[in-house]
Amino acid sequence: MLERTENLSPSTGPVAGDVPFWSASRLATAIREKKIGSLELLDAYLARIEKYNPRLNAIVELDLAAARKRAMAADEALVRGDSFGPLHGIPITIKDSIDVAGFASTWGSKELKDNRPAKSAPVVDALTAAGAIVFGKTNIPWFALSWETFNDLHGTTNNPWDLSRSPGGSSGGSAVALAAGLTALEVGSDSGGSLRNPAHYCGIYSHKPTFGVTSIEGQSVPGLGHVPDIMVLGPLARSAEDLAMALDIIARPKETDAVAWRLELPAAKQTKLSDFRVAVMLEHEGSDVDNEMVEILRSFANSLVQKGARISFVARPDIDFDAAHKLFLTLYSASGSGAMPELYWKLISQMALFFRKSSNSEIASIVRGYTQRHRDWIRLDLVRNDLRAAWAAFFREYDILLCPAAASPALPHDQSSKIDRFRSIVVNGKRVAATDQWFWAGLAAVAYLPATTAPVGLSSAGLPVGVQIIGPQYGDHTCIAFARLIEQELRAFVTPKGWE
């Protein structure tokens, strides 16, 4: 839980109305036009944190003195006619696992509670250079290994739509802070859906960039280095416009490559929904999706037809989806195997017994990923390149693929294990492995594709339903442009009841 070492109450009167729920873009305009002060906005968020965070537990650390100093500097700069950038004076929070100088990067582990990096991650430096003010850190699962955000150090984060339910993970605290109006913008990470799942569960927007578009430096367990494959850092927000702005700010090569490399993501060619060629994939045998959620997504897809979009419910890339899912599980596990050396050696010692029992299951693919040799990874990477080629061919005919972000809306809390691999979930009354829903996360991740998540409806239980928008490699702005158009014409962010 957040430890309060200083009074959080605002130094000025709280910002009135729904201002804390405005998009970061709108807030930035209001600050530039001096309709809201940066310090005034920061104190409004701090007041809301004091009031609401005890029930949500999204924010786990604050740096009030430094944040207020920066906010006052931002307000004084505007008086002089100076601007720090597109995020001038905007208060933001950052996922716990991403380094911010002066803050702890605990990874939800008591052993790392005093890990305070001296240097911020490049994505954080880019945001602050654009004028943003990092004032806090948000909660994650233990070592970011779950879609259930809880750990022994900071406790459980609750979904603002239903406190008895998970906000998703691993960027769970990030999504909650945005949905409940505790921050203006967030940055998280994603390899197995860690941006997309919380956005779907909490009714906000997120963007998983094309692999390599953003630097992953500054997110690593001490002593283990950066995850070499699949992992990306990307924005979460209350609007698609914010995703586009934040992505443009943080998209850049890592520091060693920036000496010679330059990145220029192409703009979206489409300006209206009728410009899009859309494939829709809502179900896959063996990876069940909640029936009501399927109907909500189907109704959304049909509404696109009314807007003139060209829709196909049968178009698919020429790939074996089951094989692609197992490839994802194996490569995803390989990318994270260095984070848990004790698990690696345990699996090595038990492999012979394990594979006699089950050699072709999802869990077998995960075990192979954790224990494979480098020569095996090279072979699988060649298979992935064939997969990427098939997706590229598909996207010459279609602009985007719409699909679920997860198997169901937000699930009830389940802390039977810190790791999804050892939990089960219930979908359509049937208990299945929690990793089943990784099928939808893995589609884009294993092929290095961008994917935006946008809210499109509510279930009968009042829980958000998001759609995953997958696009071609480096088609990041195409995905976000589509999300922005549905935000403008069909459905935008809705504030959860009780947090207004």
GULUMGU-787764 format. One record per residue (C-alpha): residue number from 1; residue in one letter; x, y, z. Coordinates in steps of 0.001 Angstrom, whole numbers, plus 500000, padded with zeros to 6 digits. Layout:
// GULUMGU-787764
REC  num  residu       x       y       z
REC  NUM       A       X       Y       Z
...
//
This chain:
// GULUMGU-787764
REC  num  residu       x       y       z
REC    1       M  500000  500000  500000
REC    2       L  501028  503613  499433
REC    3       E  502894  505007  502411
REC    4       R  502058  508653  503115
REC    5       T  504990  510617  504440
REC    6       E  503505  514007  503552
REC    7       N  500058  515566  503451
REC    8       L  498556  514993  500002
REC    9       S  495854  517634  500337
REC   10       P  495922  520241  497561
REC   11       S  497593  523570  498159
REC   12       T  494849  525250  496118
REC   13       G  491196  524475  495578
REC   14       P  490520  521182  493761
REC   15       V  489944  521277  490021
REC   16       A  486210  521252  489453
REC   17       G  484027  518846  487490
REC   18       D  485376  516091  485256
REC   19       V  488717  517797  484508
REC   20       P  490837  514977  486042
REC   21       F  489262  512631  483477
REC   22       W  490101  514790  480481
REC   23       S  492556  513412  477984
REC   24       A  496172  514446  478417
REC   25       S  495933  516270  475085
REC   26       R  492987  518354  476281
REC   27       L  494678  519018  479616
REC   28       A  497861  520150  477855
REC   29       T  495845  522622  475775
REC   30       A  494129  523953  478894
REC   31       I  497489  524443  480616
REC   32       R  499012  526180  477602
REC   33       E  495979  528483  477458
REC   34       K  496361  529108  481220
REC   35       K  492859  527843  481966
REC   36       I  494355  525327  484413
REC   37       G  497649  525526  486239
REC   38       S  500038  522594  486273
REC   39       L  500336  522760  490064
REC   40       E  496561  523039  490351
REC   41       L  496122  519902  488228
REC   42       L  498800  517970  490114
REC   43       D  497165  518812  493437
REC   44       A  493802  517733  492055
REC   45       Y  495228  514305  491252
REC   46       L  496897  514111  494664
REC   47       A  493585  514911  496345
REC   48       R  491892  512152  494375
REC   49       I  494679  509734  495286
REC   50       E  494199  510530  498957
REC   51       K  490464  509931  498623
REC   52       Y  490325  506916  496312
REC   53       N  493658  505106  496294
REC   54       P  493108  503317  499645
REC   55       R  490337  501284  497966
REC   56       L  492057  500897  494611
REC   57       N  495745  500588  495558
REC   58       A  496896  501664  492112
REC   59       I  499552  504199  493164
REC   60       V  502364  502699  495264
REC   61       E  504878  505566  495514
REC   62       L  504827  509362  495234
REC   63       D  507481  512084  495037
REC   64       L  505490  515122  496070
REC   65       A  508240  517663  496660
REC   66       A  509949  517127  493310
REC   67       A  506649  516988  491408
REC   68       R  505358  520208  492921
REC   69       K  508660  521930  492194
REC   70       R  508432  520903  488530
REC   71       A  504783  521934  488329
REC   72       M  505573  525397  489704
REC   73       A  508426  525675  487188
REC   74       A  506015  524745  484394
REC   75       D  503539  527425  485481
REC   76       E  506295  530028  485761
REC   77       A  507608  529129  482304
REC   78       L  504223  529860  480734
REC   79       V  504186  533265  482355
REC   80       R  507471  533924  480553
REC   81       G  506033  532563  477324
REC   82       D  508144  529386  477363
REC   83       S  506928  525860  476662
REC   84       F  508637  522596  477583
REC   85       G  506833  520603  474875
REC   86       P  503524  518929  473994
REC   87       L  503094  517572  477547
REC   88       H  504013  520843  479273
REC   89       G  503079  520547  482954
REC   90       I  501104  517301  482618
REC   91       P  501309  515060  485734
REC   92       I  501843  511394  484842
REC   93       T  502603  508119  486571
REC   94       I  504799  505231  485438
REC   95       K  504580  501463  485874
REC   96       D  506667  500226  488813
REC   97       S  509007  498087  486690
REC   98       I  510101  501017  484485
REC   99       D  512989  502998  485954
REC  100       V  512435  506576  487081
REC  101       A  515364  508241  488826
REC  102       G  514557  508773  492482
REC  103       F  511767  506180  492563
REC  104       A  511974  502506  493494
REC  105       S  511668  499849  490787
REC  106       T  510545  497016  493040
REC  107       W  509016  494589  490538
REC  108       G  506541  493798  493322
REC  109       S  509275  492046  495280
REC  110       K  510295  492678  498883
REC  111       E  513867  491851  497894
REC  112       L  513902  494863  495536
REC  113       K  512083  497383  497735
REC  114       D  515260  499486  498007
REC  115       N  516194  499268  494325
REC  116       R  516339  502935  493310
REC  117       P  517974  503383  489891
REC  118       A  520029  506519  489408
REC  119       K  518936  506830  485775
REC  120       S  515497  506938  484192
REC  121       A  514438  504743  481285
REC  122       P  514746  506465  477869
REC  123       V  510950  506453  477458
REC  124       V  510665  508352  480747
REC  125       D  513376  510815  479707
REC  126       A  511500  511401  476449
REC  127       L  508245  512137  478268
REC  128       T  509851  514514  480754
REC  129       A  511731  516245  477928
REC  130       A  508305  516802  476366
REC  131       G  507180  518547  479570
REC  132       A  505550  515731  481546
REC  133       I  505936  515583  485336
REC  134       V  506352  512068  486784
REC  135       F  504836  512179  490246
REC  136       G  504235  508514  491069
REC  137       K  504644  504799  490368
REC  138       T  501851  502244  489837
REC  139       N  501474  498672  491040
REC  140       I  502309  495487  489115
REC  141       P  502140  491728  489745
REC  142       W  505166  489959  491180
REC  143       F  507883  490328  488511
REC  144       A  505130  491276  486005
REC  145       L  504238  487603  485556
REC  146       S  500446  487704  485813
REC  147       W  497163  489193  484664
REC  148       E  496297  489566  488377
REC  149       T  497992  492616  489917
REC  150       F  499076  491729  493436
REC  151       N  502318  491156  495311
REC  152       D  503621  490724  498851
REC  153       L  505202  494174  498921
REC  154       H  502419  496503  497776
REC  155       G  499318  494324  498020
REC  156       T  496332  493958  495683
REC  157       T  495121  496439  493071
REC  158       N  491352  496494  492506
REC  159       N  489360  497170  489362
REC  160       P  487413  500470  489654
REC  161       W  484448  498921  487822
REC  162       D  484172  496191  490476
REC  163       L  486552  496082  493418
REC  164       S  486166  492316  493684
REC  165       R  487710  491883  490241
REC  166       S  491200  492029  488793
REC  167       P  492280  495110  486830
REC  168       G  494437  492849  484670
REC  169       G  498190  492831  484464
REC  170       S  500901  493367  484387
REC  171       S  500195  497093  483872
REC  172       G  497235  496787  486237
REC  173       G  498011  499766  488462
REC  174       S  498565  501909  485373
REC  175       A  495137  501104  483937
REC  176       V  493354  501655  487252
REC  177       A  495039  505018  487822
REC  178       L  493760  506211  484444
REC  179       A  490266  504739  484690
REC  180       A  489723  506227  488161
REC  181       G  491116  509660  487287
REC  182       L  494278  509514  489393
REC  183       T  496716  510452  486620
REC  184       A  496769  511969  483140
REC  185       L  498899  509465  481200
REC  186       E  500792  506218  481758
REC  187       V  503489  504050  480225
REC  188       G  503650  500291  480691
REC  189       S  505144  497205  479101
REC  190       D  503767  494315  477061
REC  191       S  504999  490931  475938
REC  192       G  502037  488724  476877
REC  193       G  499249  491311  476806
REC  194       S  500400  493449  479728
REC  195       L  499172  496676  478098
REC  196       R  496210  495255  476224
REC  197       N  494632  493118  478946
REC  198       P  494440  495873  481631
REC  199       A  493098  498358  479066
REC  200       H  490351  495876  478166
REC  201       Y  489572  495052  481815
REC  202       C  489464  498734  482878
REC  203       G  487839  500372  479844
REC  204       I  490727  502550  478660
REC  205       Y  493078  502734  475658
REC  206       S  496525  501213  475201
REC  207       H  498980  500659  472400
REC  208       K  501481  497829  472073
REC  209       P  504020  499174  469576
REC  210       T  505732  497230  466843
REC  211       F  508681  495419  468421
REC  212       G  511749  497649  468475
REC  213       V  509898  500935  467977
REC  214       T  510424  501949  471611
REC  215       S  513521  501323  473688
REC  216       I  513114  498729  476455
REC  217       E  516172  500027  478270
REC  218       G  515380  500918  481847
REC  219       Q  513057  497990  482453
REC  220       S  515109  495093  483744
REC  221       V  515431  493055  486897
REC  222       P  518775  494095  488493
REC  223       G  521579  491820  487360
REC  224       L  519588  490117  484588
REC  225       G  519585  492688  481794
REC  226       H  516801  493568  479387
REC  227       V  514366  491069  477903
REC  228       P  515809  490448  474415
REC  229       D  512639  489450  472569
REC  230       I  508921  490328  472224
REC  231       M  508849  492892  475069
REC  232       V  507837  496474  474213
REC  233       L  507035  499625  476182
REC  234       G  503971  501608  475212
REC  235       P  501363  504153  476357
REC  236       L  498052  503799  478192
REC  237       A  495538  506640  478126
REC  238       R  491916  507728  478268
REC  239       S  491894  508634  474563
REC  240       A  493346  507384  471310
REC  241       E  494653  510894  470599
REC  242       D  496858  510569  473678
REC  243       L  498208  507249  472424
REC  244       A  499311  508845  469168
REC  245       M  500943  511800  470920
REC  246       A  502721  509634  473501
REC  247       L  503919  507145  470911
REC  248       D  505437  509917  468804
REC  249       I  507280  511132  471901
REC  250       I  508686  507782  473053
REC  251       A  509250  506068  469688
REC  252       R  513003  506052  469148
REC  253       P  515854  503551  468876
REC  254       K  517825  502545  471942
REC  255       E  520718  504815  472873
REC  256       T  523476  502810  471194
REC  257       D  521540  502626  467918
REC  258       A  520418  506259  467977
REC  259       V  523917  507316  466898
REC  260       A  523059  506245  463352
REC  261       W  519459  505030  463196
REC  262       R  516372  507172  462754
REC  263       L  512772  506089  463162
REC  264       E  509902  507478  461110
REC  265       L  506612  505649  461560
REC  266       P  504286  506135  458581
REC  267       A  501112  508117  459138
REC  268       A  497771  506396  458692
REC  269       K  496433  506625  455144
REC  270       Q  492814  506312  456289
REC  271       T  490877  509372  457460
REC  272       K  487419  507858  457974
REC  273       L  486002  504467  458942
REC  274       S  484819  503807  455390
REC  275       D  488457  503877  454258
REC  276       F  489305  500737  456273
REC  277       R  489413  497144  455069
REC  278       V  488697  495216  458251
REC  279       A  489008  491516  459042
REC  280       V  487192  490303  462166
REC  281       M  488176  487199  464148
REC  282       L  486123  486752  467321
REC  283       E  486528  483059  468107
REC  284       H  489022  480250  467732
REC  285       E  488434  476618  468599
REC  286       G  490329  475705  471732
REC  287       S  490622  479320  472925
REC  288       D  487146  480019  474253
REC  289       V  485839  483585  474482
REC  290       D  482957  484648  476728
REC  291       N  479751  484347  474674
REC  292       E  478348  487714  475722
REC  293       M  481639  489424  474938
REC  294       V  481650  487855  471469
REC  295       E  478197  489287  470819
REC  296       I  479260  492745  472008
REC  297       L  482242  492637  469657
REC  298       R  480077  491303  466828
REC  299       S  477588  494132  467338
REC  300       F  480476  496589  467286
REC  301       A  481757  495092  464016
REC  302       N  478287  495362  462498
REC  303       S  478149  499028  463488
REC  304       L  481318  499500  461430
REC  305       V  479421  498194  458403
REC  306       Q  476856  500946  458974
REC  307       K  479732  503431  458905
REC  308       G  480872  502136  455522
REC  309       A  483887  500052  456553
REC  310       R  484559  497001  454417
REC  311       I  484228  494055  456811
REC  312       S  485074  490374  456437
REC  313       F  484297  487854  459176
REC  314       V  486145  485065  457354
REC  315       A  489412  486614  456110
REC  316       R  492462  485219  457905
REC  317       P  496215  485222  457385
REC  318       D  497504  481966  455919
REC  319       I  498884  480602  459183
REC  320       D  498324  477708  461554
REC  321       F  496935  479612  464553
REC  322       D  497482  476773  467013
REC  323       A  501095  476381  465940
REC  324       A  501552  480163  466143
REC  325       H  500168  480131  469690
REC  326       K  502594  477443  470811
REC  327       L  505404  479333  469087
REC  328       F  504428  482412  471083
REC  329       L  504374  480487  474359
REC  330       T  507803  479013  473686
REC  331       L  509482  482250  472584
REC  332       Y  507747  484297  475280
REC  333       S  508961  481912  477971
REC  334       A  512449  481911  476500
REC  335       S  512564  485706  476641
REC  336       G  511785  485702  480351
REC  337       S  513703  482632  481451
REC  338       G  516608  484674  482820
REC  339       A  514329  486388  485347
REC  340       M  513734  483198  487326
REC  341       P  516885  481053  487390
REC  342       E  515530  478879  490203
REC  343       L  512557  477912  488019
REC  344       Y  514894  477141  485102
REC  345       W  516915  474603  487087
REC  346       K  513808  473084  488635
REC  347       L  512308  472504  485189
REC  348       I  515563  471096  483858
REC  349       S  515595  468539  486658
REC  350       Q  511991  467505  485988
REC  351       M  511857  467598  482184
REC  352       A  512076  463869  481507
REC  353       L  509231  463077  483897
REC  354       F  507150  465991  482659
REC  355       F  507350  465200  478948
REC  356       R  506442  461563  479498
REC  357       K  503128  462836  480831
REC  358       S  502409  465676  478397
REC  359       S  504552  466517  475403
REC  360       N  502161  468551  473232
REC  361       S  500275  470774  475671
REC  362       E  500454  474540  476204
REC  363       I  502376  474041  479417
REC  364       A  504851  471840  477530
REC  365       S  505465  474735  475119
REC  366       I  506124  477015  478085
REC  367       V  508544  474528  479660
REC  368       R  510377  474136  476353
REC  369       G  510691  477906  476174
REC  370       Y  512242  478157  479614
REC  371       T  514716  475344  479009
REC  372       Q  515627  475467  475309
REC  373       R  519119  475932  473968
REC  374       H  520113  478878  471816
REC  375       R  520244  476685  468696
REC  376       D  516580  475776  469328
REC  377       W  515661  479447  469665
REC  378       I  517338  480219  466338
REC  379       R  515294  477486  464658
REC  380       L  512057  478838  466141
REC  381       D  512970  482375  465140
REC  382       L  513179  481163  461522
REC  383       V  509667  479774  461905
REC  384       R  508578  483150  463274
REC  385       N  509998  484911  460210
REC  386       D  507778  482735  458013
REC  387       L  504865  483717  460252
REC  388       R  505725  487398  459880
REC  389       A  505796  487008  456101
REC  390       A  502306  485474  456153
REC  391       W  500973  488378  458227
REC  392       A  502615  490877  455855
REC  393       A  500860  489246  452895
REC  394       F  497548  489388  454747
REC  395       F  497946  493087  455476
REC  396       R  498383  493826  451803
REC  397       E  494701  492886  451471
REC  398       Y  493380  494161  454819
REC  399       D  494337  497193  456905
REC  400       I  493600  495756  460360
REC  401       L  492401  492628  462136
REC  402       L  489913  493022  464976
REC  403       C  489825  490392  467717
REC  404       P  489331  490029  471483
REC  405       A  492045  491248  473848
REC  406       A  491277  488456  476331
REC  407       A  488897  485558  476915
REC  408       S  486403  487484  479060
REC  409       P  485746  490777  480834
REC  410       A  487532  491366  484140
REC  411       L  487736  488225  486261
REC  412       P  487214  487881  490012
REC  413       H  490399  488147  492051
REC  414       D  492344  484882  492209
REC  415       Q  495585  484850  494160
REC  416       S  496082  481109  494235
REC  417       S  499361  481642  492376
REC  418       K  501611  484587  491554
REC  419       I  502014  483220  488019
REC  420       D  499237  482742  485424
REC  421       R  500710  479433  484296
REC  422       F  499548  477801  487509
REC  423       R  496010  479250  487600
REC  424       S  492759  478496  485824
REC  425       I  489847  480725  484785
REC  426       V  486166  480130  484015
REC  427       V  484899  480939  480521
REC  428       N  481286  480147  479563
REC  429       G  480906  478016  482669
REC  430       K  483945  475885  481846
REC  431       R  487210  475947  483784
REC  432       V  490216  476327  481484
REC  433       A  493892  477149  481888
REC  434       A  494545  480871  482415
REC  435       T  497114  480683  479629
REC  436       D  494325  479886  477136
REC  437       Q  493546  483582  476819
REC  438       W  497173  484260  475971
REC  439       F  496150  483057  472512
REC  440       W  494740  486532  471801
REC  441       A  497736  488321  473290
REC  442       G  500186  486177  471358
REC  443       L  498754  486844  467900
REC  444       A  500450  490234  467620
REC  445       A  503299  489704  470062
REC  446       V  505008  486725  468447
REC  447       A  504955  488372  465006
REC  448       Y  506209  491762  466295
REC  449       L  502955  493480  465222
REC  450       P  501407  496632  466718
REC  451       A  498090  496341  468538
REC  452       T  495806  499004  469994
REC  453       T  493093  498245  472543
REC  454       A  489994  500465  472661
REC  455       P  486775  500284  474719
REC  456       V  483680  499365  472701
REC  457       G  481016  498400  475233
REC  458       L  479905  497095  478619
REC  459       S  478778  493611  479625
REC  460       S  475458  492959  481373
REC  461       A  477459  492959  484621
REC  462       G  478637  496488  483846
REC  463       L  482206  495493  482981
REC  464       P  484191  497059  480116
REC  465       V  484779  495231  476857
REC  466       G  487656  496285  474627
REC  467       V  488606  495337  471105
REC  468       Q  492143  494530  470011
REC  469       I  493151  496259  466762
REC  470       I  496115  494491  465136
REC  471       G  497909  496108  462216
REC  472       P  500896  495502  459948
REC  473       Q  504443  495856  461225
REC  474       Y  505150  499586  461658
REC  475       G  501464  500314  461031
REC  476       D  501161  501666  464578
REC  477       H  499444  504877  463555
REC  478       T  496973  502932  461410
REC  479       C  495837  501000  464508
REC  480       I  495624  504150  466617
REC  481       A  493824  506089  463859
REC  482       F  491141  503408  463731
REC  483       A  490760  503574  467521
REC  484       R  490472  507357  467315
REC  485       L  487725  507157  464697
REC  486       I  485639  504700  466730
REC  487       E  486220  506965  469742
REC  488       Q  484829  509905  467786
REC  489       E  481945  508128  466052
REC  490       L  480935  505103  468143
REC  491       R  482227  504918  471703
REC  492       A  484715  506798  473874
REC  493       F  486073  506324  477388
REC  494       V  483362  506094  480046
REC  495       T  484074  507008  483670
REC  496       P  483407  504122  486096
REC  497       K  480554  504897  488487
REC  498       G  481557  505961  491961
REC  499       W  484835  507649  491039
REC  500       E  483473  510815  489440
//
